[in-house]
Amino acid sequence: MVFKREEIITKLERFELFFKWAMEKYAREPFLDKGTYAWFCEETNSAVSEITEKLINEFARLVDVKDTVAIQKIVALHHLGLADDRFNVHEIDLSRITRQHEFERETAILVIQMWADSKINPNSWDFKPSSLKQAAFCLQALDQAQSHTQISTRFKSDNDVFMGLRDWIAEIAGIDSGSIDPGTGHGDANVVSYKPLSSIFNKAYIRRGQMRAASILGDLRRATFYVKTQDELDHIARNLEKAFPDNYKKKIDKWKGNCIDQLHEIAKLESVTLKSGSSVTIYRFKANSSQKEKSVKSVYNLNFFIGKPNFYSTGMQNHYITACEIQIGLTSEINGLREDHEPYERQRILESLPLLAAYKEGHCHTGANPDFDYESIKRALFKRQFPHIDRRKTYNFSYKPPDGVIMGTETHRQLPRGLKIINDCCFDSWSSCGSIVCWEKNDLDPRVVHSVEELFVDIADQGWGNKGLLFGLAMQVGPDLVMLSVRGFHDAERELYTNQGGIFLVRNSYNFSAFSDKTIIPRGVSKIMIIACGRVCNYGHEMYYRGHQIRITVIKEKYTDV
Protein backbone atom coordinates (compact mmCIF):
# COMPACT_ATOMS: atom_id res chain seq x y z
CA MET A 1 0.00 0.00 0.00
CA VAL A 2 1.27 3.49 -0.88
CA PHE A 3 0.21 6.24 1.53
CA LYS A 4 -0.37 9.75 0.29
CA ARG A 5 1.65 12.42 2.10
CA GLU A 6 -1.40 13.89 3.85
CA GLU A 7 -2.45 10.39 4.98
CA ILE A 8 0.99 9.77 6.48
CA ILE A 9 0.91 13.06 8.39
CA THR A 10 -2.58 12.36 9.73
CA LYS A 11 -1.73 8.81 10.79
CA LEU A 12 1.51 9.88 12.46
CA GLU A 13 -0.44 12.48 14.44
CA ARG A 14 -2.81 9.75 15.62
CA PHE A 15 0.12 7.45 16.33
CA GLU A 16 1.95 9.90 18.61
CA LEU A 17 -0.89 11.72 20.33
CA PHE A 18 -4.02 9.72 19.77
CA PHE A 19 -6.30 11.30 22.36
CA LYS A 20 -5.16 14.81 21.44
CA TRP A 21 -6.07 14.03 17.85
CA ALA A 22 -9.49 12.74 18.96
CA MET A 23 -10.08 15.83 21.11
CA GLU A 24 -9.21 18.21 18.29
CA LYS A 25 -11.68 16.40 16.04
CA TYR A 26 -14.60 15.69 18.34
CA ALA A 27 -14.24 17.47 21.72
CA ARG A 28 -17.20 19.77 21.00
CA GLU A 29 -19.49 16.95 19.83
CA PRO A 30 -22.63 16.91 22.04
CA PHE A 31 -22.51 13.62 23.96
CA LEU A 32 -24.78 12.00 26.56
CA ASP A 33 -25.36 13.89 29.80
CA LYS A 34 -21.96 15.63 30.15
CA GLY A 35 -22.55 18.21 27.44
CA THR A 36 -19.73 17.30 25.04
CA TYR A 37 -17.50 14.37 24.14
CA ALA A 38 -14.52 16.18 25.70
CA TRP A 39 -15.51 15.07 29.21
CA PHE A 40 -15.53 11.35 28.34
CA CYS A 41 -12.44 11.57 26.15
CA GLU A 42 -10.41 13.39 28.83
CA GLU A 43 -11.55 11.01 31.57
CA THR A 44 -10.66 7.95 29.51
CA ASN A 45 -7.36 9.46 28.33
CA SER A 46 -6.36 10.30 31.89
CA ALA A 47 -7.34 6.87 33.21
CA VAL A 48 -5.76 4.91 30.34
CA SER A 49 -2.53 6.94 30.57
CA GLU A 50 -2.26 6.46 34.34
CA ILE A 51 -3.14 2.76 34.15
CA THR A 52 -0.66 2.24 31.30
CA GLU A 53 2.13 3.96 33.20
CA LYS A 54 1.45 1.95 36.35
CA LEU A 55 1.25 -1.35 34.49
CA ILE A 56 4.35 -0.71 32.36
CA ASN A 57 6.31 0.25 35.49
CA GLU A 58 5.11 -2.91 37.25
CA PHE A 59 6.08 -4.97 34.19
CA ALA A 60 9.55 -3.34 34.21
CA ARG A 61 9.96 -4.08 37.92
CA LEU A 62 8.98 -7.71 37.39
CA VAL A 63 11.49 -8.28 34.56
CA ASP A 64 14.11 -6.12 36.33
CA VAL A 65 14.63 -3.63 33.48
CA LYS A 66 14.65 0.09 34.33
CA ASP A 67 14.28 1.51 30.81
CA THR A 68 10.55 1.27 30.06
CA VAL A 69 11.01 2.81 26.59
CA ALA A 70 13.38 -0.03 25.66
CA ILE A 71 10.76 -2.53 26.83
CA GLN A 72 8.10 -0.85 24.68
CA LYS A 73 10.32 -1.06 21.59
CA ILE A 74 11.26 -4.69 22.23
CA VAL A 75 7.63 -5.75 22.68
CA ALA A 76 6.69 -3.93 19.45
CA LEU A 77 9.43 -5.77 17.55
CA HIS A 78 8.27 -9.04 19.08
CA HIS A 79 4.73 -8.47 17.81
CA LEU A 80 5.88 -7.93 14.26
CA GLY A 81 6.18 -11.69 14.10
CA LEU A 82 9.85 -11.58 13.18
CA ALA A 83 11.58 -14.87 13.92
CA ASP A 84 14.43 -14.20 16.32
CA ASP A 85 16.88 -16.08 14.15
CA ARG A 86 16.24 -13.61 11.31
CA PHE A 87 18.67 -11.14 12.83
CA ASN A 88 21.53 -11.07 15.31
CA VAL A 89 20.55 -9.37 18.55
CA HIS A 90 23.98 -7.67 18.62
CA GLU A 91 22.98 -5.82 15.43
CA ILE A 92 19.93 -4.09 16.92
CA ASP A 93 20.32 -0.49 18.08
CA LEU A 94 17.07 0.24 19.92
CA SER A 95 17.70 3.99 19.76
CA ARG A 96 16.93 3.77 16.04
CA ILE A 97 13.54 2.11 16.61
CA THR A 98 10.60 4.49 17.09
CA ARG A 99 8.63 4.30 20.31
CA GLN A 100 5.37 2.40 19.92
CA HIS A 101 2.62 4.13 21.93
CA GLU A 102 -0.18 2.31 20.13
CA PHE A 103 0.76 -1.14 21.49
CA GLU A 104 0.50 0.07 25.09
CA ARG A 105 -2.70 2.05 24.53
CA GLU A 106 -4.52 -0.81 22.81
CA THR A 107 -3.29 -3.38 25.31
CA ALA A 108 -4.35 -1.18 28.24
CA ILE A 109 -7.84 -0.66 26.78
CA LEU A 110 -8.19 -4.41 26.17
CA VAL A 111 -7.14 -5.17 29.77
CA ILE A 112 -9.56 -2.53 31.07
CA GLN A 113 -12.42 -4.12 29.10
CA MET A 114 -11.70 -7.65 30.30
CA TRP A 115 -11.22 -6.70 33.93
CA ALA A 116 -14.07 -4.22 34.35
CA ASP A 117 -16.92 -5.60 32.23
CA SER A 118 -17.43 -8.60 34.50
CA LYS A 119 -17.62 -6.40 37.61
CA ILE A 120 -19.60 -3.26 36.75
CA ASN A 121 -23.23 -3.19 37.86
CA PRO A 122 -25.14 -3.70 34.60
CA ASN A 123 -28.50 -2.69 36.01
CA SER A 124 -27.81 1.02 36.42
CA TRP A 125 -30.33 3.46 34.96
CA ASP A 126 -27.87 5.76 33.20
CA PHE A 127 -28.16 3.99 29.80
CA LYS A 128 -24.52 4.30 28.79
CA PRO A 129 -22.19 1.83 27.07
CA SER A 130 -20.03 -0.19 29.46
CA SER A 131 -16.91 1.17 27.75
CA LEU A 132 -17.57 4.69 29.08
CA LYS A 133 -17.43 3.45 32.69
CA GLN A 134 -14.58 0.97 32.57
CA ALA A 135 -11.41 3.10 32.71
CA ALA A 136 -12.50 5.14 35.74
CA PHE A 137 -13.66 1.95 37.46
CA CYS A 138 -10.25 0.30 36.95
CA LEU A 139 -8.36 3.40 38.07
CA GLN A 140 -10.37 3.52 41.27
CA ALA A 141 -9.54 -0.14 41.95
CA LEU A 142 -5.82 0.52 41.37
CA ASP A 143 -5.77 3.58 43.61
CA GLN A 144 -7.66 2.02 46.52
CA ALA A 145 -6.99 -1.14 48.45
CA GLN A 146 -10.28 -2.93 47.93
CA SER A 147 -11.42 -6.40 48.90
CA HIS A 148 -12.85 -8.70 46.23
CA THR A 149 -16.34 -8.13 47.63
CA GLN A 150 -15.88 -4.37 47.09
CA ILE A 151 -14.41 -4.74 43.58
CA SER A 152 -17.27 -6.65 41.99
CA THR A 153 -21.01 -6.18 42.28
CA ARG A 154 -21.31 -9.79 41.14
CA PHE A 155 -19.04 -11.30 43.77
CA LYS A 156 -21.78 -13.25 45.55
CA SER A 157 -23.03 -14.98 42.39
CA ASP A 158 -19.43 -15.77 41.34
CA ASN A 159 -18.71 -17.11 44.81
CA ASP A 160 -21.81 -19.31 44.76
CA VAL A 161 -20.72 -20.89 41.46
CA PHE A 162 -17.24 -21.73 42.74
CA MET A 163 -18.62 -23.27 45.92
CA GLY A 164 -21.20 -25.17 43.88
CA LEU A 165 -18.35 -26.58 41.79
CA ARG A 166 -16.57 -27.61 44.99
CA ASP A 167 -19.64 -29.65 45.98
CA TRP A 168 -19.97 -31.14 42.48
CA ILE A 169 -16.29 -32.19 42.41
CA ALA A 170 -16.67 -33.86 45.80
CA GLU A 171 -19.81 -35.64 44.61
CA ILE A 172 -18.28 -37.14 41.44
CA ALA A 173 -15.15 -38.11 43.40
CA GLY A 174 -17.24 -39.78 46.11
CA ILE A 175 -15.69 -37.82 48.97
CA ASP A 176 -17.03 -35.41 51.57
CA SER A 177 -17.05 -31.80 50.36
CA GLY A 178 -15.39 -30.83 53.64
CA SER A 179 -12.26 -32.62 52.39
CA ILE A 180 -11.85 -29.87 49.77
CA ASP A 181 -10.82 -26.75 51.67
CA PRO A 182 -11.40 -23.37 49.93
CA GLY A 183 -8.60 -22.01 52.12
CA THR A 184 -10.36 -18.83 53.20
CA GLY A 185 -10.13 -19.32 56.92
CA HIS A 186 -13.78 -18.23 57.07
CA GLY A 187 -15.67 -21.38 56.26
CA ASP A 188 -17.27 -21.09 52.83
CA ALA A 189 -17.06 -17.28 52.57
CA ASN A 190 -15.13 -15.23 50.01
CA VAL A 191 -13.65 -18.02 47.90
CA VAL A 192 -13.30 -16.14 44.60
CA SER A 193 -10.46 -13.77 43.78
CA TYR A 194 -10.00 -11.68 40.64
CA LYS A 195 -6.87 -11.68 38.52
CA PRO A 196 -5.03 -8.36 39.08
CA LEU A 197 -4.89 -5.79 36.29
CA SER A 198 -1.08 -6.00 36.25
CA SER A 199 -1.14 -9.77 35.73
CA ILE A 200 -3.65 -9.49 32.86
CA PHE A 201 -1.52 -6.76 31.29
CA ASN A 202 1.64 -8.90 31.46
CA LYS A 203 -0.11 -11.67 29.58
CA ALA A 204 -1.89 -9.54 26.98
CA TYR A 205 1.18 -7.36 26.41
CA ILE A 206 3.42 -10.19 25.25
CA ARG A 207 0.84 -12.59 23.81
CA ARG A 208 -1.17 -10.75 21.18
CA GLY A 209 -3.35 -12.69 18.76
CA GLN A 210 -3.00 -13.16 15.01
CA MET A 211 -6.43 -11.90 13.82
CA ARG A 212 -7.53 -15.52 13.85
CA ALA A 213 -8.13 -17.51 17.03
CA ALA A 214 -8.66 -15.68 20.31
CA SER A 215 -6.32 -16.17 23.23
CA ILE A 216 -8.09 -17.40 26.34
CA LEU A 217 -7.52 -15.64 29.64
CA GLY A 218 -8.28 -18.74 31.67
CA ASP A 219 -8.25 -17.29 35.19
CA LEU A 220 -10.05 -13.93 35.24
CA ARG A 221 -11.99 -15.33 38.20
CA ARG A 222 -10.10 -17.89 40.24
CA ALA A 223 -9.95 -19.85 43.46
CA THR A 224 -7.72 -22.38 45.18
CA PHE A 225 -9.00 -25.61 46.72
CA TYR A 226 -6.67 -27.42 49.14
CA VAL A 227 -6.70 -31.19 49.62
CA LYS A 228 -4.98 -32.81 52.59
CA THR A 229 -3.84 -36.17 51.19
CA GLN A 230 -2.36 -37.36 47.90
CA ASP A 231 -4.84 -40.23 47.85
CA GLU A 232 -7.82 -37.85 47.92
CA LEU A 233 -6.22 -35.66 45.24
CA ASP A 234 -5.57 -38.66 42.98
CA HIS A 235 -9.18 -39.71 43.38
CA ILE A 236 -10.40 -36.23 42.41
CA ALA A 237 -8.03 -36.11 39.42
CA ARG A 238 -9.11 -39.50 38.05
CA ASN A 239 -12.77 -38.51 38.14
CA LEU A 240 -12.24 -35.05 36.62
CA GLU A 241 -10.07 -36.51 33.83
CA LYS A 242 -12.93 -38.77 32.72
CA ALA A 243 -15.72 -36.22 33.36
CA PHE A 244 -15.55 -34.41 29.99
CA PRO A 245 -13.08 -36.21 27.68
CA ASP A 246 -14.71 -34.85 24.51
CA ASN A 247 -14.44 -31.27 25.81
CA TYR A 248 -10.76 -31.72 26.59
CA LYS A 249 -10.02 -33.21 23.16
CA LYS A 250 -11.25 -30.05 21.42
CA LYS A 251 -8.37 -28.04 22.95
CA ILE A 252 -10.24 -24.81 22.42
CA ASP A 253 -7.48 -22.91 24.28
CA LYS A 254 -5.05 -23.99 21.50
CA TRP A 255 -7.46 -23.27 18.65
CA LYS A 256 -5.92 -22.97 15.17
CA GLY A 257 -8.92 -21.63 13.22
CA ASN A 258 -10.65 -18.25 13.50
CA CYS A 259 -12.20 -16.90 16.69
CA ILE A 260 -15.77 -17.26 15.34
CA ASP A 261 -15.40 -21.01 14.79
CA GLN A 262 -13.71 -21.16 18.18
CA LEU A 263 -16.79 -19.67 19.88
CA HIS A 264 -19.09 -21.97 17.90
CA GLU A 265 -17.07 -24.93 19.16
CA ILE A 266 -17.24 -23.68 22.75
CA ALA A 267 -21.04 -23.54 22.43
CA LYS A 268 -21.04 -27.26 21.51
CA LEU A 269 -19.10 -28.34 24.60
CA GLU A 270 -20.92 -30.37 27.23
CA SER A 271 -21.86 -28.41 30.35
CA VAL A 272 -22.95 -29.27 33.87
CA THR A 273 -25.81 -27.63 35.76
CA LEU A 274 -25.01 -27.05 39.41
CA LYS A 275 -27.57 -27.40 42.18
CA SER A 276 -27.87 -23.60 42.26
CA GLY A 277 -29.05 -23.68 38.64
CA SER A 278 -25.88 -22.13 37.21
CA SER A 279 -24.45 -23.68 34.06
CA VAL A 280 -20.70 -24.38 33.92
CA THR A 281 -18.67 -25.60 30.93
CA ILE A 282 -15.35 -27.25 31.84
CA TYR A 283 -12.99 -27.13 28.87
CA ARG A 284 -9.64 -28.12 30.40
CA PHE A 285 -8.28 -30.18 33.28
CA LYS A 286 -4.56 -30.79 33.51
CA ALA A 287 -1.64 -30.91 35.90
CA ASN A 288 -0.13 -27.53 36.72
CA SER A 289 2.98 -26.71 34.62
CA SER A 290 5.07 -26.85 37.81
CA GLN A 291 4.37 -30.61 37.92
CA LYS A 292 5.77 -31.36 34.46
CA GLU A 293 8.81 -33.30 35.65
CA LYS A 294 7.06 -35.05 38.53
CA SER A 295 5.74 -38.59 38.31
CA VAL A 296 3.19 -37.92 41.07
CA LYS A 297 1.20 -34.77 40.38
CA SER A 298 0.31 -32.61 43.39
CA VAL A 299 -1.37 -29.57 41.75
CA TYR A 300 -3.99 -29.42 38.98
CA ASN A 301 -5.78 -26.61 37.09
CA LEU A 302 -9.48 -26.78 36.21
CA ASN A 303 -10.66 -24.18 33.65
CA PHE A 304 -14.28 -23.40 32.84
CA PHE A 305 -16.86 -20.86 31.67
CA ILE A 306 -19.76 -19.68 33.79
CA GLY A 307 -22.70 -19.62 31.39
CA LYS A 308 -21.29 -18.30 28.11
CA PRO A 309 -17.74 -17.04 27.51
CA ASN A 310 -17.05 -13.33 27.20
CA PHE A 311 -15.18 -12.01 24.16
CA TYR A 312 -13.19 -8.76 23.93
CA SER A 313 -11.06 -7.20 21.20
CA THR A 314 -9.17 -4.00 20.42
CA GLY A 315 -7.25 -2.79 17.42
CA MET A 316 -6.02 -5.09 14.69
CA GLN A 317 -4.74 -8.09 16.61
CA ASN A 318 -6.19 -8.45 20.09
CA HIS A 319 -8.93 -11.04 20.58
CA TYR A 320 -9.48 -12.49 24.06
CA ILE A 321 -12.01 -14.87 25.58
CA THR A 322 -12.25 -14.84 29.38
CA ALA A 323 -12.77 -17.87 31.61
CA CYS A 324 -12.33 -19.08 35.20
CA GLU A 325 -9.88 -21.33 37.00
CA ILE A 326 -9.73 -23.48 40.12
CA GLN A 327 -6.34 -24.69 41.28
CA ILE A 328 -6.64 -27.95 43.22
CA GLY A 329 -3.72 -29.44 45.08
CA LEU A 330 -1.90 -30.38 48.25
CA THR A 331 -1.56 -27.53 50.72
CA SER A 332 2.23 -27.77 51.03
CA GLU A 333 2.76 -27.85 47.25
CA ILE A 334 0.48 -24.87 46.54
CA ASN A 335 2.06 -22.79 49.29
CA GLY A 336 5.45 -23.47 47.71
CA LEU A 337 4.20 -22.23 44.34
CA ARG A 338 2.99 -19.00 45.93
CA GLU A 339 6.47 -18.33 47.31
CA ASP A 340 8.15 -18.94 43.94
CA HIS A 341 5.58 -17.23 41.72
CA GLU A 342 7.39 -13.98 40.88
CA PRO A 343 10.65 -15.59 39.67
CA TYR A 344 8.53 -18.10 37.74
CA GLU A 345 6.54 -15.29 36.07
CA ARG A 346 9.74 -13.38 35.23
CA GLN A 347 11.24 -16.45 33.60
CA ARG A 348 8.10 -17.05 31.53
CA ILE A 349 8.19 -13.48 30.23
CA LEU A 350 11.88 -13.63 29.31
CA GLU A 351 11.36 -16.95 27.53
CA SER A 352 8.54 -15.32 25.54
CA LEU A 353 10.68 -12.25 24.77
CA PRO A 354 14.20 -13.46 23.93
CA LEU A 355 15.06 -9.98 22.65
CA LEU A 356 14.35 -8.62 26.14
CA ALA A 357 16.57 -11.30 27.66
CA ALA A 358 19.33 -10.28 25.22
CA TYR A 359 18.86 -6.64 26.21
CA LYS A 360 19.26 -7.54 29.90
CA GLU A 361 22.54 -9.24 29.01
CA GLY A 362 23.88 -6.02 27.46
CA HIS A 363 23.05 -6.60 23.80
CA CYS A 364 20.69 -4.61 21.51
CA HIS A 365 22.72 -1.41 21.81
CA THR A 366 26.40 -2.36 21.68
CA GLY A 367 28.20 -3.33 18.49
CA ALA A 368 25.15 -2.34 16.41
CA ASN A 369 25.38 -2.79 12.67
CA PRO A 370 24.98 0.63 10.97
CA ASP A 371 23.80 -1.12 7.78
CA PHE A 372 20.93 -2.95 9.47
CA ASP A 373 17.65 -2.34 7.61
CA TYR A 374 15.92 -0.14 10.19
CA GLU A 375 13.72 1.56 7.60
CA SER A 376 12.00 -1.71 6.73
CA ILE A 377 11.29 -2.35 10.40
CA LYS A 378 9.94 1.18 10.87
CA ARG A 379 7.62 0.77 7.88
CA ALA A 380 6.43 -2.58 9.20
CA LEU A 381 5.74 -1.12 12.66
CA PHE A 382 3.82 1.75 11.08
CA LYS A 383 1.67 -0.51 8.91
CA ARG A 384 1.02 -2.79 11.85
CA GLN A 385 -0.82 -0.02 13.68
CA PHE A 386 -3.15 1.14 10.93
CA PRO A 387 -5.65 -0.78 8.82
CA HIS A 388 -4.15 -1.65 5.44
CA ILE A 389 -7.27 -0.83 3.41
CA ASP A 390 -8.10 -2.37 0.07
CA ARG A 391 -9.76 0.70 -1.47
CA ARG A 392 -11.13 -1.41 -4.31
CA LYS A 393 -13.32 -3.19 -1.78
CA THR A 394 -15.20 -0.39 -0.04
CA TYR A 395 -18.92 -0.88 0.43
CA ASN A 396 -21.52 1.80 1.18
CA PHE A 397 -24.88 0.63 2.46
CA SER A 398 -27.90 2.90 2.90
CA TYR A 399 -31.11 1.56 4.35
CA LYS A 400 -34.60 2.81 5.08
CA PRO A 401 -37.33 0.59 6.55
CA PRO A 402 -40.03 -0.43 4.04
CA ASP A 403 -42.67 1.34 6.13
CA GLY A 404 -40.47 4.39 6.66
CA VAL A 405 -39.98 3.84 10.39
CA ILE A 406 -39.49 1.06 12.95
CA MET A 407 -40.96 1.75 16.38
CA GLY A 408 -40.22 0.27 19.77
CA THR A 409 -43.56 -1.58 19.85
CA GLU A 410 -42.60 -3.92 16.96
CA THR A 411 -42.12 -7.09 18.96
CA HIS A 412 -41.58 -9.31 15.88
CA ARG A 413 -38.18 -7.69 15.44
CA GLN A 414 -36.89 -8.59 18.91
CA LEU A 415 -33.68 -10.54 19.42
CA PRO A 416 -34.26 -14.28 19.84
CA ARG A 417 -34.50 -15.29 23.48
CA GLY A 418 -31.22 -16.65 24.80
CA LEU A 419 -29.03 -14.69 22.37
CA LYS A 420 -26.45 -13.01 24.58
CA ILE A 421 -24.19 -9.99 24.13
CA ILE A 422 -20.80 -11.14 25.40
CA ASN A 423 -18.72 -7.95 25.58
CA ASP A 424 -20.97 -5.24 27.06
CA CYS A 425 -22.71 -6.10 30.32
CA CYS A 426 -24.91 -2.97 30.29
CA PHE A 427 -26.24 -3.52 26.76
CA ASP A 428 -26.73 -7.22 27.47
CA SER A 429 -28.71 -6.49 30.61
CA TRP A 430 -31.06 -4.07 28.89
CA SER A 431 -31.37 -6.15 25.71
CA SER A 432 -32.61 -9.08 27.78
CA CYS A 433 -35.50 -6.85 28.92
CA GLY A 434 -36.48 -5.99 25.36
CA SER A 435 -34.61 -5.17 22.17
CA ILE A 436 -35.39 -4.27 18.58
CA VAL A 437 -33.40 -5.47 15.56
CA CYS A 438 -33.55 -2.41 13.31
CA TRP A 439 -31.45 -3.84 10.45
CA GLU A 440 -29.29 -6.84 9.73
CA LYS A 441 -26.93 -7.92 6.97
CA ASN A 442 -25.99 -11.58 6.81
CA ASP A 443 -23.87 -11.83 3.68
CA LEU A 444 -20.53 -10.26 4.61
CA ASP A 445 -17.62 -12.26 3.19
CA PRO A 446 -16.43 -14.37 6.17
CA ARG A 447 -13.09 -15.07 4.45
CA VAL A 448 -11.78 -11.53 4.95
CA VAL A 449 -11.33 -8.96 7.73
CA HIS A 450 -13.52 -5.85 7.52
CA SER A 451 -13.30 -2.38 9.06
CA VAL A 452 -16.23 -0.04 9.73
CA GLU A 453 -15.22 3.40 8.47
CA GLU A 454 -18.48 5.26 9.10
CA LEU A 455 -21.89 4.65 10.66
CA PHE A 456 -24.67 7.27 10.81
CA VAL A 457 -28.03 6.17 12.26
CA ASP A 458 -31.34 8.01 11.96
CA ILE A 459 -32.73 7.08 15.37
CA ALA A 460 -34.46 9.08 18.09
CA ASP A 461 -36.52 8.77 21.24
CA GLN A 462 -39.68 10.70 22.12
CA GLY A 463 -37.66 13.91 22.45
CA TRP A 464 -38.63 14.87 26.00
CA GLY A 465 -38.65 13.56 29.57
CA ASN A 466 -36.56 10.70 30.93
CA LYS A 467 -33.95 8.96 28.83
CA GLY A 468 -33.87 5.21 28.26
CA LEU A 469 -32.56 4.31 24.80
CA LEU A 470 -29.35 2.43 23.95
CA PHE A 471 -28.46 1.52 20.36
CA GLY A 472 -25.47 0.13 18.54
CA LEU A 473 -23.83 -1.96 15.85
CA ALA A 474 -23.31 -5.66 16.67
CA MET A 475 -21.64 -8.58 14.92
CA GLN A 476 -22.57 -12.21 15.41
CA VAL A 477 -19.60 -14.16 16.76
CA GLY A 478 -20.32 -17.82 17.03
CA PRO A 479 -23.80 -18.19 18.52
CA ASP A 480 -23.78 -14.81 20.25
CA LEU A 481 -23.31 -11.07 19.68
CA VAL A 482 -20.45 -8.63 20.21
CA MET A 483 -21.16 -4.90 20.22
CA LEU A 484 -18.83 -2.97 17.92
CA SER A 485 -20.08 0.51 18.78
CA VAL A 486 -22.75 1.68 21.24
CA ARG A 487 -24.35 4.99 22.07
CA GLY A 488 -27.02 6.17 24.49
CA PHE A 489 -29.67 8.69 23.53
CA HIS A 490 -29.59 11.56 26.04
CA ASP A 491 -30.22 15.31 25.88
CA ALA A 492 -27.05 15.83 23.82
CA GLU A 493 -28.21 13.29 21.24
CA ARG A 494 -31.60 14.99 21.09
CA GLU A 495 -29.78 18.21 20.25
CA LEU A 496 -27.66 16.44 17.63
CA TYR A 497 -30.68 14.82 16.06
CA THR A 498 -32.37 18.19 15.70
CA ASN A 499 -29.29 19.63 13.97
CA GLN A 500 -28.19 16.75 11.74
CA GLY A 501 -31.07 14.26 11.54
CA GLY A 502 -29.21 11.35 13.11
CA ILE A 503 -26.28 10.20 15.22
CA PHE A 504 -22.74 9.11 14.29
CA LEU A 505 -21.43 6.02 16.05
CA VAL A 506 -18.34 5.87 13.82
CA ARG A 507 -17.11 8.97 11.97
CA ASN A 508 -14.05 9.21 9.73
CA SER A 509 -13.02 5.81 11.17
CA TYR A 510 -13.26 7.07 14.77
CA ASN A 511 -15.43 4.91 17.05
CA PHE A 512 -16.81 7.12 19.83
CA SER A 513 -17.61 4.39 22.36
CA ALA A 514 -14.43 2.35 21.74
CA PHE A 515 -12.09 5.41 21.77
CA SER A 516 -10.43 3.92 18.71
CA ASP A 517 -9.91 4.55 15.01
CA LYS A 518 -10.30 0.84 14.34
CA THR A 519 -13.65 -0.97 14.31
CA ILE A 520 -12.61 -4.42 13.16
CA ILE A 521 -14.92 -7.22 12.02
CA PRO A 522 -12.71 -10.35 12.15
CA ARG A 523 -12.57 -13.25 9.74
CA GLY A 524 -15.46 -15.66 10.15
CA VAL A 525 -18.13 -12.98 10.67
CA SER A 526 -20.87 -12.83 8.05
CA LYS A 527 -23.65 -11.12 9.99
CA ILE A 528 -23.92 -7.62 11.47
CA MET A 529 -26.95 -5.79 12.81
CA ILE A 530 -28.16 -2.53 14.34
CA ILE A 531 -29.96 -3.04 17.64
CA ALA A 532 -31.89 -0.73 19.96
CA CYS A 533 -32.78 -1.63 23.53
CA GLY A 534 -33.82 -0.16 26.87
CA ARG A 535 -37.02 1.74 27.45
CA VAL A 536 -38.19 1.71 23.83
CA CYS A 537 -41.94 1.90 24.48
CA ASN A 538 -44.63 2.39 27.16
CA TYR A 539 -44.80 4.91 30.02
CA GLY A 540 -44.16 7.83 27.66
CA HIS A 541 -41.06 6.30 26.04
CA GLU A 542 -40.75 5.85 22.28
CA MET A 543 -38.11 4.74 19.78
CA TYR A 544 -38.09 5.70 16.10
CA TYR A 545 -35.56 4.23 13.64
CA ARG A 546 -35.74 5.60 10.08
CA GLY A 547 -32.60 4.17 8.51
CA HIS A 548 -28.83 4.50 8.42
CA GLN A 549 -25.71 4.81 6.29
CA ILE A 550 -22.67 2.59 6.81
CA ARG A 551 -19.32 2.34 5.02
CA ILE A 552 -17.29 -0.86 5.35
CA THR A 553 -13.88 -1.66 3.87
CA VAL A 554 -11.76 -4.79 3.54
CA ILE A 555 -8.46 -5.06 5.41
CA LYS A 556 -5.37 -6.52 3.78
CA GLU A 557 -3.52 -8.76 6.21
CA LYS A 558 0.07 -8.37 5.05
CA TYR A 559 1.50 -5.88 7.53
CA THR A 560 5.22 -6.38 7.25
CA ASP A 561 7.65 -6.18 4.38
CA VAL A 562 10.64 -7.11 6.56
Disulfide bonds with the S-S distance in Angstrom:
none
